[in-house]
Amino acid sequence: MKTTLVLDDRLMRRAKRLALDRGMTLTALIETALAEYIDPVAVATATPYRFEPIVRSGQPMPGVDPADRDQLYEIMEGRR
């Protein structure tokens, strides 16, 4: 959902810096903070998502991390 909020400039600067330091988007930071504020127990007990690739034939390449976009591009382009 797209929403417009009016927030304090200093707070937004701090939030943007924190998101950058954590390697996440500002939206992800705000969603996480809001979810923790609304229901901290649910967030604390939630199981983190783990990507499991579906392999129809053969096996996944050993040492390949499907979450590493740069590594996948290197392999697809034959640079590895």
mmCIF file of the N, C-alpha and C atoms, coordinates in Angstrom:
data_MODEL
# 
_entry.id   MODEL 
# 
loop_
_atom_site.group_PDB 
_atom_site.id 
_atom_site.type_symbol 
_atom_site.label_atom_id 
_atom_site.label_alt_id 
_atom_site.label_comp_id 
_atom_site.label_asym_id 
_atom_site.label_entity_id 
_atom_site.label_seq_id 
_atom_site.pdbx_PDB_ins_code 
_atom_site.Cartn_x 
_atom_site.Cartn_y 
_atom_site.Cartn_z 
_atom_site.occupancy 
_atom_site.B_iso_or_equiv 
_atom_site.pdbx_formal_charge 
_atom_site.auth_seq_id 
_atom_site.auth_comp_id 
_atom_site.auth_asym_id 
_atom_site.auth_atom_id 
_atom_site.pdbx_PDB_model_num 
ATOM 1   N N  . MET A 1 1  ? 0.846  -1.163  0.000   1.00 0.00 ? 1  MET A N  1 
ATOM 2   C CA . MET A 1 1  ? 0.000  0.000   0.000   1.00 0.00 ? 1  MET A CA 1 
ATOM 3   C C  . MET A 1 1  ? 0.900  1.237   0.000   1.00 0.00 ? 1  MET A C  1 
ATOM 4   N N  . LYS A 1 2  ? 0.560  2.175   -0.790  1.00 0.00 ? 2  LYS A N  1 
ATOM 5   C CA . LYS A 1 2  ? 1.311  3.421   -0.846  1.00 0.00 ? 2  LYS A CA 1 
ATOM 6   C C  . LYS A 1 2  ? 0.637  4.419   0.090   1.00 0.00 ? 2  LYS A C  1 
ATOM 7   N N  . THR A 1 3  ? 1.438  5.046   0.977   1.00 0.00 ? 3  THR A N  1 
ATOM 8   C CA . THR A 1 3  ? 0.910  5.962   1.975   1.00 0.00 ? 3  THR A CA 1 
ATOM 9   C C  . THR A 1 3  ? 1.823  7.167   2.094   1.00 0.00 ? 3  THR A C  1 
ATOM 10  N N  . THR A 1 4  ? 1.253  8.325   2.331   1.00 0.00 ? 4  THR A N  1 
ATOM 11  C CA . THR A 1 4  ? 2.035  9.534   2.559   1.00 0.00 ? 4  THR A CA 1 
ATOM 12  C C  . THR A 1 4  ? 2.011  9.858   4.042   1.00 0.00 ? 4  THR A C  1 
ATOM 13  N N  . LEU A 1 5  ? 3.185  10.083  4.609   1.00 0.00 ? 5  LEU A N  1 
ATOM 14  C CA . LEU A 1 5  ? 3.310  10.443  6.015   1.00 0.00 ? 5  LEU A CA 1 
ATOM 15  C C  . LEU A 1 5  ? 4.098  11.747  6.121   1.00 0.00 ? 5  LEU A C  1 
ATOM 16  N N  . VAL A 1 6  ? 3.797  12.529  7.115   1.00 0.00 ? 6  VAL A N  1 
ATOM 17  C CA . VAL A 1 6  ? 4.569  13.741  7.400   1.00 0.00 ? 6  VAL A CA 1 
ATOM 18  C C  . VAL A 1 6  ? 5.372  13.449  8.662   1.00 0.00 ? 6  VAL A C  1 
ATOM 19  N N  . LEU A 1 7  ? 6.699  13.345  8.492   1.00 0.00 ? 7  LEU A N  1 
ATOM 20  C CA . LEU A 1 7  ? 7.577  12.984  9.593   1.00 0.00 ? 7  LEU A CA 1 
ATOM 21  C C  . LEU A 1 7  ? 8.633  14.065  9.805   1.00 0.00 ? 7  LEU A C  1 
ATOM 22  N N  . ASP A 1 8  ? 9.146  14.117  10.998  1.00 0.00 ? 8  ASP A N  1 
ATOM 23  C CA . ASP A 1 8  ? 10.195 15.065  11.356  1.00 0.00 ? 8  ASP A CA 1 
ATOM 24  C C  . ASP A 1 8  ? 11.431 14.827  10.481  1.00 0.00 ? 8  ASP A C  1 
ATOM 25  N N  . ASP A 1 9  ? 12.021 15.889  9.963   1.00 0.00 ? 9  ASP A N  1 
ATOM 26  C CA . ASP A 1 9  ? 13.185 15.783  9.079   1.00 0.00 ? 9  ASP A CA 1 
ATOM 27  C C  . ASP A 1 9  ? 14.354 15.069  9.752   1.00 0.00 ? 9  ASP A C  1 
ATOM 28  N N  . ARG A 1 10 ? 14.612 15.393  11.012  1.00 0.00 ? 10 ARG A N  1 
ATOM 29  C CA . ARG A 1 10 ? 15.729 14.752  11.723  1.00 0.00 ? 10 ARG A CA 1 
ATOM 30  C C  . ARG A 1 10 ? 15.486 13.257  11.884  1.00 0.00 ? 10 ARG A C  1 
ATOM 31  N N  . LEU A 1 11 ? 14.246 12.892  12.171  1.00 0.00 ? 11 LEU A N  1 
ATOM 32  C CA . LEU A 1 11 ? 13.904 11.479  12.310  1.00 0.00 ? 11 LEU A CA 1 
ATOM 33  C C  . LEU A 1 11 ? 14.109 10.741  10.987  1.00 0.00 ? 11 LEU A C  1 
ATOM 34  N N  . MET A 1 12 ? 13.696 11.351  9.889   1.00 0.00 ? 12 MET A N  1 
ATOM 35  C CA . MET A 1 12 ? 13.858 10.726  8.579   1.00 0.00 ? 12 MET A CA 1 
ATOM 36  C C  . MET A 1 12 ? 15.333 10.564  8.219   1.00 0.00 ? 12 MET A C  1 
ATOM 37  N N  . ARG A 1 13 ? 16.150 11.569  8.524   1.00 0.00 ? 13 ARG A N  1 
ATOM 38  C CA . ARG A 1 13 ? 17.588 11.451  8.244   1.00 0.00 ? 13 ARG A CA 1 
ATOM 39  C C  . ARG A 1 13 ? 18.198 10.294  9.031   1.00 0.00 ? 13 ARG A C  1 
ATOM 40  N N  . ARG A 1 14 ? 17.794 10.162  10.307  1.00 0.00 ? 14 ARG A N  1 
ATOM 41  C CA . ARG A 1 14 ? 18.306 9.075   11.139  1.00 0.00 ? 14 ARG A CA 1 
ATOM 42  C C  . ARG A 1 14 ? 17.829 7.720   10.609  1.00 0.00 ? 14 ARG A C  1 
ATOM 43  N N  . ALA A 1 15 ? 16.571 7.661   10.191  1.00 0.00 ? 15 ALA A N  1 
ATOM 44  C CA . ALA A 1 15 ? 16.015 6.408   9.661   1.00 0.00 ? 15 ALA A CA 1 
ATOM 45  C C  . ALA A 1 15 ? 16.722 6.011   8.361   1.00 0.00 ? 15 ALA A C  1 
ATOM 46  N N  . LYS A 1 16 ? 16.958 6.966   7.477   1.00 0.00 ? 16 LYS A N  1 
ATOM 47  C CA . LYS A 1 16 ? 17.647 6.679   6.216   1.00 0.00 ? 16 LYS A CA 1 
ATOM 48  C C  . LYS A 1 16 ? 19.066 6.185   6.482   1.00 0.00 ? 16 LYS A C  1 
ATOM 49  N N  . ARG A 1 17 ? 19.751 6.815   7.427   1.00 0.00 ? 17 ARG A N  1 
ATOM 50  C CA . ARG A 1 17 ? 21.114 6.406   7.769   1.00 0.00 ? 17 ARG A CA 1 
ATOM 51  C C  . ARG A 1 17 ? 21.117 4.982   8.344   1.00 0.00 ? 17 ARG A C  1 
ATOM 52  N N  . LEU A 1 18 ? 20.174 4.686   9.230   1.00 0.00 ? 18 LEU A N  1 
ATOM 53  C CA . LEU A 1 18 ? 20.080 3.362   9.832   1.00 0.00 ? 18 LEU A CA 1 
ATOM 54  C C  . LEU A 1 18 ? 19.787 2.306   8.769   1.00 0.00 ? 18 LEU A C  1 
ATOM 55  N N  . ALA A 1 19 ? 18.871 2.607   7.861   1.00 0.00 ? 19 ALA A N  1 
ATOM 56  C CA . ALA A 1 19 ? 18.545 1.672   6.786   1.00 0.00 ? 19 ALA A CA 1 
ATOM 57  C C  . ALA A 1 19 ? 19.779 1.405   5.935   1.00 0.00 ? 19 ALA A C  1 
ATOM 58  N N  . LEU A 1 20 ? 20.509 2.448   5.601   1.00 0.00 ? 20 LEU A N  1 
ATOM 59  C CA . LEU A 1 20 ? 21.731 2.307   4.812   1.00 0.00 ? 20 LEU A CA 1 
ATOM 60  C C  . LEU A 1 20 ? 22.758 1.456   5.558   1.00 0.00 ? 20 LEU A C  1 
ATOM 61  N N  . ASP A 1 21 ? 22.945 1.735   6.843   1.00 0.00 ? 21 ASP A N  1 
ATOM 62  C CA . ASP A 1 21 ? 23.907 0.980   7.647   1.00 0.00 ? 21 ASP A CA 1 
ATOM 63  C C  . ASP A 1 21 ? 23.535 -0.496  7.739   1.00 0.00 ? 21 ASP A C  1 
ATOM 64  N N  . ARG A 1 22 ? 22.251 -0.798  7.736   1.00 0.00 ? 22 ARG A N  1 
ATOM 65  C CA . ARG A 1 22 ? 21.789 -2.187  7.845   1.00 0.00 ? 22 ARG A CA 1 
ATOM 66  C C  . ARG A 1 22 ? 21.636 -2.869  6.495   1.00 0.00 ? 22 ARG A C  1 
ATOM 67  N N  . GLY A 1 23 ? 21.863 -2.100  5.420   1.00 0.00 ? 23 GLY A N  1 
ATOM 68  C CA . GLY A 1 23 ? 21.760 -2.680  4.085   1.00 0.00 ? 23 GLY A CA 1 
ATOM 69  C C  . GLY A 1 23 ? 20.341 -3.001  3.682   1.00 0.00 ? 23 GLY A C  1 
ATOM 70  N N  . MET A 1 24 ? 19.398 -2.172  4.125   1.00 0.00 ? 24 MET A N  1 
ATOM 71  C CA . MET A 1 24 ? 18.001 -2.402  3.787   1.00 0.00 ? 24 MET A CA 1 
ATOM 72  C C  . MET A 1 24 ? 17.380 -1.114  3.264   1.00 0.00 ? 24 MET A C  1 
ATOM 73  N N  . THR A 1 25 ? 16.224 -1.244  2.662   1.00 0.00 ? 25 THR A N  1 
ATOM 74  C CA . THR A 1 25 ? 15.531 -0.057  2.167   1.00 0.00 ? 25 THR A CA 1 
ATOM 75  C C  . THR A 1 25 ? 14.860 0.662   3.336   1.00 0.00 ? 25 THR A C  1 
ATOM 76  N N  . LEU A 1 26 ? 14.555 1.922   3.120   1.00 0.00 ? 26 LEU A N  1 
ATOM 77  C CA . LEU A 1 26 ? 13.840 2.692   4.130   1.00 0.00 ? 26 LEU A CA 1 
ATOM 78  C C  . LEU A 1 26 ? 12.468 2.063   4.384   1.00 0.00 ? 26 LEU A C  1 
ATOM 79  N N  . THR A 1 27 ? 11.807 1.610   3.335   1.00 0.00 ? 27 THR A N  1 
ATOM 80  C CA . THR A 1 27 ? 10.506 0.959   3.476   1.00 0.00 ? 27 THR A CA 1 
ATOM 81  C C  . THR A 1 27 ? 10.616 -0.280  4.360   1.00 0.00 ? 27 THR A C  1 
ATOM 82  N N  . ALA A 1 28 ? 11.632 -1.117  4.117   1.00 0.00 ? 28 ALA A N  1 
ATOM 83  C CA . ALA A 1 28 ? 11.813 -2.326  4.928   1.00 0.00 ? 28 ALA A CA 1 
ATOM 84  C C  . ALA A 1 28 ? 12.083 -1.973  6.381   1.00 0.00 ? 28 ALA A C  1 
ATOM 85  N N  . LEU A 1 29 ? 12.877 -0.936  6.615   1.00 0.00 ? 29 LEU A N  1 
ATOM 86  C CA . LEU A 1 29 ? 13.164 -0.511  7.984   1.00 0.00 ? 29 LEU A CA 1 
ATOM 87  C C  . LEU A 1 29 ? 11.884 -0.069  8.698   1.00 0.00 ? 29 LEU A C  1 
ATOM 88  N N  . ILE A 1 30 ? 11.088 0.744   8.028   1.00 0.00 ? 30 ILE A N  1 
ATOM 89  C CA . ILE A 1 30 ? 9.854  1.253   8.630   1.00 0.00 ? 30 ILE A CA 1 
ATOM 90  C C  . ILE A 1 30 ? 8.862  0.112   8.855   1.00 0.00 ? 30 ILE A C  1 
ATOM 91  N N  . GLU A 1 31 ? 8.729  -0.801  7.885   1.00 0.00 ? 31 GLU A N  1 
ATOM 92  C CA . GLU A 1 31 ? 7.829  -1.941  8.062   1.00 0.00 ? 31 GLU A CA 1 
ATOM 93  C C  . GLU A 1 31 ? 8.252  -2.795  9.252   1.00 0.00 ? 31 GLU A C  1 
ATOM 94  N N  . THR A 1 32 ? 9.543  -3.056  9.379   1.00 0.00 ? 32 THR A N  1 
ATOM 95  C CA . THR A 1 32 ? 10.051 -3.858  10.488  1.00 0.00 ? 32 THR A CA 1 
ATOM 96  C C  . THR A 1 32 ? 9.791  -3.176  11.817  1.00 0.00 ? 32 THR A C  1 
ATOM 97  N N  . ALA A 1 33 ? 10.103 -1.889  11.887  1.00 0.00 ? 33 ALA A N  1 
ATOM 98  C CA . ALA A 1 33 ? 9.905  -1.146  13.134  1.00 0.00 ? 33 ALA A CA 1 
ATOM 99  C C  . ALA A 1 33 ? 8.425  -1.104  13.517  1.00 0.00 ? 33 ALA A C  1 
ATOM 100 N N  . LEU A 1 34 ? 7.554  -0.873  12.547  1.00 0.00 ? 34 LEU A N  1 
ATOM 101 C CA . LEU A 1 34 ? 6.119  -0.811  12.818  1.00 0.00 ? 34 LEU A CA 1 
ATOM 102 C C  . LEU A 1 34 ? 5.576  -2.175  13.262  1.00 0.00 ? 34 LEU A C  1 
ATOM 103 N N  . ALA A 1 35 ? 6.013  -3.234  12.598  1.00 0.00 ? 35 ALA A N  1 
ATOM 104 C CA . ALA A 1 35 ? 5.574  -4.582  12.978  1.00 0.00 ? 35 ALA A CA 1 
ATOM 105 C C  . ALA A 1 35 ? 6.032  -4.917  14.396  1.00 0.00 ? 35 ALA A C  1 
ATOM 106 N N  . GLU A 1 36 ? 7.270  -4.554  14.742  1.00 0.00 ? 36 GLU A N  1 
ATOM 107 C CA . GLU A 1 36 ? 7.776  -4.817  16.088  1.00 0.00 ? 36 GLU A CA 1 
ATOM 108 C C  . GLU A 1 36 ? 7.015  -3.998  17.132  1.00 0.00 ? 36 GLU A C  1 
ATOM 109 N N  . TYR A 1 37 ? 6.636  -2.789  16.789  1.00 0.00 ? 37 TYR A N  1 
ATOM 110 C CA . TYR A 1 37 ? 5.901  -1.930  17.715  1.00 0.00 ? 37 TYR A CA 1 
ATOM 111 C C  . TYR A 1 37 ? 4.483  -2.459  17.948  1.00 0.00 ? 37 TYR A C  1 
ATOM 112 N N  . ILE A 1 38 ? 3.835  -2.877  16.857  1.00 0.00 ? 38 ILE A N  1 
ATOM 113 C CA . ILE A 1 38 ? 2.450  -3.337  16.951  1.00 0.00 ? 38 ILE A CA 1 
ATOM 114 C C  . ILE A 1 38 ? 2.344  -4.691  17.656  1.00 0.00 ? 38 ILE A C  1 
ATOM 115 N N  . ASP A 1 39 ? 3.221  -5.622  17.306  1.00 0.00 ? 39 ASP A N  1 
ATOM 116 C CA . ASP A 1 39 ? 3.134  -6.970  17.894  1.00 0.00 ? 39 ASP A CA 1 
ATOM 117 C C  . ASP A 1 39 ? 4.532  -7.548  18.082  1.00 0.00 ? 39 ASP A C  1 
ATOM 118 N N  . PRO A 1 40 ? 5.247  -7.111  19.126  1.00 0.00 ? 40 PRO A N  1 
ATOM 119 C CA . PRO A 1 40 ? 6.627  -7.560  19.321  1.00 0.00 ? 40 PRO A CA 1 
ATOM 120 C C  . PRO A 1 40 ? 6.754  -9.069  19.537  1.00 0.00 ? 40 PRO A C  1 
ATOM 121 N N  . VAL A 1 41 ? 5.746  -9.703  20.116  1.00 0.00 ? 41 VAL A N  1 
ATOM 122 C CA . VAL A 1 41 ? 5.813  -11.143 20.360  1.00 0.00 ? 41 VAL A CA 1 
ATOM 123 C C  . VAL A 1 41 ? 5.780  -11.902 19.040  1.00 0.00 ? 41 VAL A C  1 
ATOM 124 N N  . ALA A 1 42 ? 4.894  -11.510 18.137  1.00 0.00 ? 42 ALA A N  1 
ATOM 125 C CA . ALA A 1 42 ? 4.790  -12.184 16.840  1.00 0.00 ? 42 ALA A CA 1 
ATOM 126 C C  . ALA A 1 42 ? 6.083  -12.043 16.046  1.00 0.00 ? 42 ALA A C  1 
ATOM 127 N N  . VAL A 1 43 ? 6.686  -10.867 16.078  1.00 0.00 ? 43 VAL A N  1 
ATOM 128 C CA . VAL A 1 43 ? 7.929  -10.639 15.333  1.00 0.00 ? 43 VAL A CA 1 
ATOM 129 C C  . VAL A 1 43 ? 9.055  -11.465 15.937  1.00 0.00 ? 43 VAL A C  1 
ATOM 130 N N  . ALA A 1 44 ? 9.123  -11.533 17.259  1.00 0.00 ? 44 ALA A N  1 
ATOM 131 C CA . ALA A 1 44 ? 10.201 -12.265 17.933  1.00 0.00 ? 44 ALA A CA 1 
ATOM 132 C C  . ALA A 1 44 ? 10.099 -13.767 17.695  1.00 0.00 ? 44 ALA A C  1 
ATOM 133 N N  . THR A 1 45 ? 8.887  -14.286 17.518  1.00 0.00 ? 45 THR A N  1 
ATOM 134 C CA . THR A 1 45 ? 8.713  -15.729 17.349  1.00 0.00 ? 45 THR A CA 1 
ATOM 135 C C  . THR A 1 45 ? 8.579  -16.149 15.895  1.00 0.00 ? 45 THR A C  1 
ATOM 136 N N  . ALA A 1 46 ? 8.577  -15.205 14.978  1.00 0.00 ? 46 ALA A N  1 
ATOM 137 C CA . ALA A 1 46 ? 8.435  -15.532 13.556  1.00 0.00 ? 46 ALA A CA 1 
ATOM 138 C C  . ALA A 1 46 ? 9.690  -16.255 13.061  1.00 0.00 ? 46 ALA A C  1 
ATOM 139 N N  . THR A 1 47 ? 9.475  -17.272 12.242  1.00 0.00 ? 47 THR A N  1 
ATOM 140 C CA . THR A 1 47 ? 10.587 -18.009 11.646  1.00 0.00 ? 47 THR A CA 1 
ATOM 141 C C  . THR A 1 47 ? 11.068 -17.243 10.429  1.00 0.00 ? 47 THR A C  1 
ATOM 142 N N  . PRO A 1 48 ? 12.370 -16.960 10.336  1.00 0.00 ? 48 PRO A N  1 
ATOM 143 C CA . PRO A 1 48 ? 12.879 -16.237 9.171   1.00 0.00 ? 48 PRO A CA 1 
ATOM 144 C C  . PRO A 1 48 ? 12.683 -17.060 7.890   1.00 0.00 ? 48 PRO A C  1 
ATOM 145 N N  . TYR A 1 49 ? 12.438 -16.380 6.800   1.00 0.00 ? 49 TYR A N  1 
ATOM 146 C CA . TYR A 1 49 ? 12.250 -17.042 5.511   1.00 0.00 ? 49 TYR A CA 1 
ATOM 147 C C  . TYR A 1 49 ? 13.583 -17.613 5.023   1.00 0.00 ? 49 TYR A C  1 
ATOM 148 N N  . ARG A 1 50 ? 13.549 -18.822 4.522   1.00 0.00 ? 50 ARG A N  1 
ATOM 149 C CA . ARG A 1 50 ? 14.743 -19.427 3.948   1.00 0.00 ? 50 ARG A CA 1 
ATOM 150 C C  . ARG A 1 50 ? 14.382 -19.886 2.541   1.00 0.00 ? 50 ARG A C  1 
ATOM 151 N N  . PHE A 1 51 ? 15.115 -19.379 1.567   1.00 0.00 ? 51 PHE A N  1 
ATOM 152 C CA . PHE A 1 51 ? 14.883 -19.718 0.173   1.00 0.00 ? 51 PHE A CA 1 
ATOM 153 C C  . PHE A 1 51 ? 15.346 -21.146 -0.099  1.00 0.00 ? 51 PHE A C  1 
ATOM 154 N N  . GLU A 1 52 ? 14.478 -21.953 -0.669  1.00 0.00 ? 52 GLU A N  1 
ATOM 155 C CA . GLU A 1 52 ? 14.817 -23.315 -1.062  1.00 0.00 ? 52 GLU A CA 1 
ATOM 156 C C  . GLU A 1 52 ? 14.546 -23.434 -2.560  1.00 0.00 ? 52 GLU A C  1 
ATOM 157 N N  . PRO A 1 53 ? 15.603 -23.487 -3.382  1.00 0.00 ? 53 PRO A N  1 
ATOM 158 C CA . PRO A 1 53 ? 15.383 -23.557 -4.827  1.00 0.00 ? 53 PRO A CA 1 
ATOM 159 C C  . PRO A 1 53 ? 14.717 -24.878 -5.222  1.00 0.00 ? 53 PRO A C  1 
ATOM 160 N N  . ILE A 1 54 ? 13.861 -24.819 -6.230  1.00 0.00 ? 54 ILE A N  1 
ATOM 161 C CA . ILE A 1 54 ? 13.208 -26.017 -6.747  1.00 0.00 ? 54 ILE A CA 1 
ATOM 162 C C  . ILE A 1 54 ? 14.055 -26.526 -7.901  1.00 0.00 ? 54 ILE A C  1 
ATOM 163 N N  . VAL A 1 55 ? 14.484 -27.768 -7.809  1.00 0.00 ? 55 VAL A N  1 
ATOM 164 C CA . VAL A 1 55 ? 15.304 -28.367 -8.851  1.00 0.00 ? 55 VAL A CA 1 
ATOM 165 C C  . VAL A 1 55 ? 14.493 -29.499 -9.473  1.00 0.00 ? 55 VAL A C  1 
ATOM 166 N N  . ARG A 1 56 ? 14.155 -29.333 -10.736 1.00 0.00 ? 56 ARG A N  1 
ATOM 167 C CA . ARG A 1 56 ? 13.322 -30.338 -11.399 1.00 0.00 ? 56 ARG A CA 1 
ATOM 168 C C  . ARG A 1 56 ? 14.161 -31.509 -11.906 1.00 0.00 ? 56 ARG A C  1 
ATOM 169 N N  . SER A 1 57 ? 15.364 -31.239 -12.380 1.00 0.00 ? 57 SER A N  1 
ATOM 170 C CA . SER A 1 57 ? 16.249 -32.316 -12.826 1.00 0.00 ? 57 SER A CA 1 
ATOM 171 C C  . SER A 1 57 ? 17.674 -31.916 -12.476 1.00 0.00 ? 57 SER A C  1 
ATOM 172 N N  . GLY A 1 58 ? 18.458 -32.872 -12.088 1.00 0.00 ? 58 GLY A N  1 
ATOM 173 C CA . GLY A 1 58 ? 19.829 -32.586 -11.711 1.00 0.00 ? 58 GLY A CA 1 
ATOM 174 C C  . GLY A 1 58 ? 19.921 -32.049 -10.295 1.00 0.00 ? 58 GLY A C  1 
ATOM 175 N N  . GLN A 1 59 ? 21.045 -31.457 -9.984  1.00 0.00 ? 59 GLN A N  1 
ATOM 176 C CA . GLN A 1 59 ? 21.310 -30.942 -8.652  1.00 0.00 ? 59 GLN A CA 1 
ATOM 177 C C  . GLN A 1 59 ? 21.751 -29.477 -8.755  1.00 0.00 ? 59 GLN A C  1 
ATOM 178 N N  . PRO A 1 60 ? 21.525 -28.693 -7.697  1.00 0.00 ? 60 PRO A N  1 
ATOM 179 C CA . PRO A 1 60 ? 22.047 -27.330 -7.710  1.00 0.00 ? 60 PRO A CA 1 
ATOM 180 C C  . PRO A 1 60 ? 23.573 -27.370 -7.786  1.00 0.00 ? 60 PRO A C  1 
ATOM 181 N N  . MET A 1 61 ? 24.160 -26.371 -8.417  1.00 0.00 ? 61 MET A N  1 
ATOM 182 C CA . MET A 1 61 ? 25.615 -26.319 -8.514  1.00 0.00 ? 61 MET A CA 1 
ATOM 183 C C  . MET A 1 61 ? 26.211 -26.135 -7.130  1.00 0.00 ? 61 MET A C  1 
ATOM 184 N N  . PRO A 1 62 ? 27.194 -26.932 -6.764  1.00 0.00 ? 62 PRO A N  1 
ATOM 185 C CA . PRO A 1 62 ? 27.805 -26.775 -5.443  1.00 0.00 ? 62 PRO A CA 1 
ATOM 186 C C  . PRO A 1 62 ? 28.490 -25.415 -5.319  1.00 0.00 ? 62 PRO A C  1 
ATOM 187 N N  . GLY A 1 63 ? 28.335 -24.807 -4.176  1.00 0.00 ? 63 GLY A N  1 
ATOM 188 C CA . GLY A 1 63 ? 28.990 -23.525 -3.928  1.00 0.00 ? 63 GLY A CA 1 
ATOM 189 C C  . GLY A 1 63 ? 28.281 -22.328 -4.514  1.00 0.00 ? 63 GLY A C  1 
ATOM 190 N N  . VAL A 1 64 ? 27.099 -22.520 -5.114  1.00 0.00 ? 64 VAL A N  1 
ATOM 191 C CA . VAL A 1 64 ? 26.364 -21.411 -5.707  1.00 0.00 ? 64 VAL A CA 1 
ATOM 192 C C  . VAL A 1 64 ? 25.287 -20.958 -4.732  1.00 0.00 ? 64 VAL A C  1 
ATOM 193 N N  . ASP A 1 65 ? 25.306 -19.679 -4.427  1.00 0.00 ? 65 ASP A N  1 
ATOM 194 C CA . ASP A 1 65 ? 24.306 -19.099 -3.535  1.00 0.00 ? 65 ASP A CA 1 
ATOM 195 C C  . ASP A 1 65 ? 23.258 -18.399 -4.391  1.00 0.00 ? 65 ASP A C  1 
ATOM 196 N N  . PRO A 1 66 ? 22.038 -18.949 -4.506  1.00 0.00 ? 66 PRO A N  1 
ATOM 197 C CA . PRO A 1 66 ? 21.034 -18.333 -5.365  1.00 0.00 ? 66 PRO A CA 1 
ATOM 198 C C  . PRO A 1 66 ? 20.630 -16.934 -4.922  1.00 0.00 ? 66 PRO A C  1 
ATOM 199 N N  . ALA A 1 67 ? 20.954 -16.559 -3.684  1.00 0.00 ? 67 ALA A N  1 
ATOM 200 C CA . ALA A 1 67 ? 20.629 -15.221 -3.201  1.00 0.00 ? 67 ALA A CA 1 
ATOM 201 C C  . ALA A 1 67 ? 21.695 -14.204 -3.597  1.00 0.00 ? 67 ALA A C  1 
ATOM 202 N N  . ASP A 1 68 ? 22.822 -14.664 -4.160  1.00 0.00 ? 68 ASP A N  1 
ATOM 203 C CA . ASP A 1 68 ? 23.914 -13.763 -4.556  1.00 0.00 ? 68 ASP A CA 1 
ATOM 204 C C  . ASP A 1 68 ? 23.781 -13.445 -6.044  1.00 0.00 ? 68 ASP A C  1 
ATOM 205 N N  . ARG A 1 69 ? 23.127 -12.338 -6.343  1.00 0.00 ? 69 ARG A N  1 
ATOM 206 C CA . ARG A 1 69 ? 22.843 -11.958 -7.725  1.00 0.00 ? 69 ARG A CA 1 
ATOM 207 C C  . ARG A 1 69 ? 24.104 -11.833 -8.563  1.00 0.00 ? 69 ARG A C  1 
ATOM 208 N N  . ASP A 1 70 ? 25.146 -11.205 -8.022  1.00 0.00 ? 70 ASP A N  1 
ATOM 209 C CA . ASP A 1 70 ? 26.382 -11.003 -8.778  1.00 0.00 ? 70 ASP A CA 1 
ATOM 210 C C  . ASP A 1 70 ? 27.028 -12.341 -9.143  1.00 0.00 ? 70 ASP A C  1 
ATOM 211 N N  . GLN A 1 71 ? 27.030 -13.272 -8.202  1.00 0.00 ? 71 GLN A N  1 
ATOM 212 C CA . GLN A 1 71 ? 27.594 -14.589 -8.469  1.00 0.00 ? 71 GLN A CA 1 
ATOM 213 C C  . GLN A 1 71 ? 26.801 -15.296 -9.567  1.00 0.00 ? 71 GLN A C  1 
ATOM 214 N N  . LEU A 1 72 ? 25.481 -15.208 -9.526  1.00 0.00 ? 72 LEU A N  1 
ATOM 215 C CA . LEU A 1 72 ? 24.660 -15.843 -10.551 1.00 0.00 ? 72 LEU A CA 1 
ATOM 216 C C  . LEU A 1 72 ? 24.937 -15.251 -11.932 1.00 0.00 ? 72 LEU A C  1 
ATOM 217 N N  . TYR A 1 73 ? 25.070 -13.928 -12.018 1.00 0.00 ? 73 TYR A N  1 
ATOM 218 C CA . TYR A 1 73 ? 25.387 -13.302 -13.309 1.00 0.00 ? 73 TYR A CA 1 
ATOM 219 C C  . TYR A 1 73 ? 26.745 -13.761 -13.822 1.00 0.00 ? 73 TYR A C  1 
ATOM 220 N N  . GLU A 1 74 ? 27.730 -13.868 -12.948 1.00 0.00 ? 74 GLU A N  1 
ATOM 221 C CA . GLU A 1 74 ? 29.054 -14.327 -13.366 1.00 0.00 ? 74 GLU A CA 1 
ATOM 222 C C  . GLU A 1 74 ? 28.983 -15.726 -13.949 1.00 0.00 ? 74 GLU A C  1 
ATOM 223 N N  . ILE A 1 75 ? 28.224 -16.592 -13.288 1.00 0.00 ? 75 ILE A N  1 
ATOM 224 C CA . ILE A 1 75 ? 28.098 -17.973 -13.767 1.00 0.00 ? 75 ILE A CA 1 
ATOM 225 C C  . ILE A 1 75 ? 27.348 -18.010 -15.093 1.00 0.00 ? 75 ILE A C  1 
ATOM 226 N N  . MET A 1 76 ? 26.227 -17.269 -15.200 1.00 0.00 ? 76 MET A N  1 
ATOM 227 C CA . MET A 1 76 ? 25.428 -17.272 -16.425 1.00 0.00 ? 76 MET A CA 1 
ATOM 228 C C  . MET A 1 76 ? 26.207 -16.686 -17.609 1.00 0.00 ? 76 MET A C  1 
ATOM 229 N N  . GLU A 1 77 ? 27.080 -15.732 -17.339 1.00 0.00 ? 77 GLU A N  1 
ATOM 230 C CA . GLU A 1 77 ? 27.837 -15.097 -18.415 1.00 0.00 ? 77 GLU A CA 1 
ATOM 231 C C  . GLU A 1 77 ? 29.163 -15.803 -18.677 1.00 0.00 ? 77 GLU A C  1 
ATOM 232 N N  . GLY A 1 78 ? 29.412 -16.902 -17.971 1.00 0.00 ? 78 GLY A N  1 
ATOM 233 C CA . GLY A 1 78 ? 30.620 -17.684 -18.221 1.00 0.00 ? 78 GLY A CA 1 
ATOM 234 C C  . GLY A 1 78 ? 31.896 -17.072 -17.688 1.00 0.00 ? 78 GLY A C  1 
ATOM 235 N N  . ARG A 1 79 ? 31.785 -16.140 -16.749 1.00 0.00 ? 79 ARG A N  1 
ATOM 236 C CA . ARG A 1 79 ? 32.989 -15.519 -16.179 1.00 0.00 ? 79 ARG A CA 1 
ATOM 237 C C  . ARG A 1 79 ? 33.538 -16.339 -15.031 1.00 0.00 ? 79 ARG A C  1 
ATOM 238 N N  . ARG A 1 80 ? 32.928 -17.451 -14.736 1.00 0.00 ? 80 ARG A N  1 
ATOM 239 C CA . ARG A 1 80 ? 33.384 -18.332 -13.645 1.00 0.00 ? 80 ARG A CA 1 
ATOM 240 C C  . ARG A 1 80 ? 33.594 -19.704 -14.136 1.00 0.00 ? 80 ARG A C  1 
# 
